[in-house]
Amino acid sequence: MNDSLAPLEQSVRFYEEQLKMAQEVFDRAQANLHLAQRNLALARSFFDMEKRRLQPDAVPDSRLAGMTFREACITIVMEKGRASSDDIARELAAANYELHTQFPRRAIHAALIHARGVLKVAPGIYEATGSVPS
């Protein structure tokens, strides 16, 4: 190899290593984000169940109150990490979010199809990508 290329080759190797290390950090952070989202959804679910058990006559609070339909759908997917249209519709109903449509799955699809932070991974199945939602 030409001696004049050695510093450039060394520079390329350095940046390849930097990229590899950054990707590892990113992958760990993404895994931690997904775990935190799942744990939050589980904690909220247990809290809601226990609250309903201890206070059966209380009117349930809606964590989705004041949100647009799209924001509510994105919030549910982000909390669960992965959700089907039916899961989202059940969550909306459980949170007393009023659906003003006869076709909730179609409305959910329309709300999520171009949402940042949410990816359609299969028919009727959406997954949080970890990006900031819009």
C-alpha positions as CSV (number, residue, x, y, z in Angstrom):
1,M,0.0,0.0,0.0
2,N,1.1,3.5,-0.7
3,D,2.5,5.3,2.4
4,S,0.6,8.4,1.5
5,L,-2.7,6.6,1.9
6,A,-1.9,5.2,5.4
7,P,-3.2,8.3,7.3
8,L,-6.4,8.2,5.3
9,E,-6.9,4.5,5.9
10,Q,-6.3,5.1,9.6
11,S,-8.9,7.9,9.6
12,V,-11.5,5.6,7.8
13,R,-10.9,2.8,10.4
14,F,-11.3,5.4,13.3
15,Y,-14.7,6.6,11.9
16,E,-15.9,3.1,11.3
17,E,-15.2,2.2,14.9
18,Q,-16.9,5.4,16.0
19,L,-20.0,4.5,13.9
20,K,-20.0,1.0,15.4
21,M,-19.9,2.3,19.0
22,A,-22.6,4.9,18.3
23,Q,-24.8,2.2,16.8
24,E,-24.4,0.0,19.9
25,V,-25.3,2.9,22.2
26,F,-28.3,3.7,20.0
27,D,-29.5,0.1,20.0
28,R,-29.2,-0.1,23.8
29,A,-31.1,3.2,24.2
30,Q,-33.9,2.0,21.8
31,A,-34.2,-1.3,23.8
32,N,-34.5,0.7,27.0
33,L,-37.1,3.0,25.5
34,H,-39.2,0.0,24.4
35,L,-38.9,-1.6,27.8
36,A,-39.9,1.6,29.6
37,Q,-42.9,2.0,27.3
38,R,-44.1,-1.5,28.0
39,N,-43.5,-1.1,31.8
40,L,-45.4,2.2,31.8
41,A,-48.3,0.6,30.0
42,L,-48.3,-2.4,32.4
43,A,-48.1,-0.1,35.5
44,R,-51.0,2.0,34.2
45,S,-53.0,-1.1,33.5
46,F,-52.4,-2.4,37.0
47,F,-53.2,1.0,38.5
48,D,-56.5,1.2,36.5
49,M,-57.5,-2.3,37.5
50,E,-56.8,-1.7,41.2
51,K,-58.5,1.7,41.1
52,R,-61.7,0.1,39.6
53,R,-61.5,-2.6,42.2
54,L,-61.1,-0.2,45.1
55,Q,-63.4,2.6,43.8
56,P,-66.0,0.8,41.6
57,D,-68.4,3.8,41.7
58,A,-65.8,6.4,40.8
59,V,-65.9,7.9,37.3
60,P,-62.7,6.8,35.5
61,D,-60.3,9.6,34.6
62,S,-59.3,9.7,31.0
63,R,-55.6,10.1,30.3
64,L,-56.6,10.9,26.8
65,A,-58.9,13.8,27.7
66,G,-58.3,16.9,25.6
67,M,-56.3,15.0,22.9
68,T,-57.2,14.8,19.3
69,F,-58.2,11.4,17.9
70,R,-54.8,11.2,16.2
71,E,-52.9,12.1,19.4
72,A,-54.8,9.6,21.4
73,C,-54.1,6.8,18.9
74,I,-50.4,7.7,18.9
75,T,-50.3,7.8,22.7
76,I,-51.7,4.3,22.9
77,V,-49.2,2.9,20.4
78,M,-46.3,4.6,22.2
79,E,-47.4,3.3,25.6
80,K,-47.9,-0.3,24.4
81,G,-45.0,-0.4,22.0
82,R,-47.1,-2.4,19.6
83,A,-50.9,-2.5,19.2
84,S,-53.5,-3.7,16.8
85,S,-56.4,-1.5,15.6
86,D,-58.7,-3.5,17.9
87,D,-56.4,-3.0,20.9
88,I,-56.4,0.8,20.2
89,A,-60.2,0.8,19.9
90,R,-60.5,-1.0,23.2
91,E,-58.1,1.4,24.9
92,L,-60.0,4.4,23.6
93,A,-63.3,2.9,24.9
94,A,-61.7,2.1,28.3
95,A,-60.5,5.7,28.6
96,N,-64.0,6.9,27.8
97,Y,-62.8,8.5,24.5
98,E,-65.8,9.1,22.4
99,L,-65.5,7.7,18.9
100,H,-67.7,9.6,16.4
101,T,-67.5,6.9,13.7
102,Q,-69.1,3.7,12.7
103,F,-65.7,2.4,11.4
104,P,-63.2,2.8,14.2
105,R,-60.5,0.6,12.6
106,R,-60.6,2.7,9.4
107,A,-60.4,5.9,11.4
108,I,-57.4,4.5,13.5
109,H,-55.6,3.6,10.3
110,A,-56.2,7.0,8.8
111,A,-54.9,8.7,12.0
112,L,-51.7,6.6,12.2
113,I,-50.7,5.9,8.6
114,H,-48.5,9.0,8.3
115,A,-47.8,9.6,12.0
116,R,-44.2,10.0,12.9
117,G,-43.1,7.6,15.6
118,V,-45.5,4.9,14.5
119,L,-45.0,2.3,11.8
120,K,-47.5,-0.1,10.3
121,V,-45.9,-3.5,10.5
122,A,-48.8,-5.7,9.3
123,P,-52.4,-5.2,8.4
124,G,-54.0,-3.5,11.4
125,I,-50.8,-3.7,13.5
126,Y,-48.8,-0.6,14.5
127,E,-45.5,-0.3,16.3
128,A,-43.8,2.6,18.1
129,T,-40.5,3.4,16.4
130,G,-39.1,5.5,19.3
131,S,-39.2,8.7,17.3
132,V,-41.0,11.8,18.6
133,P,-44.6,11.6,17.6
134,S,-46.3,14.3,15.6
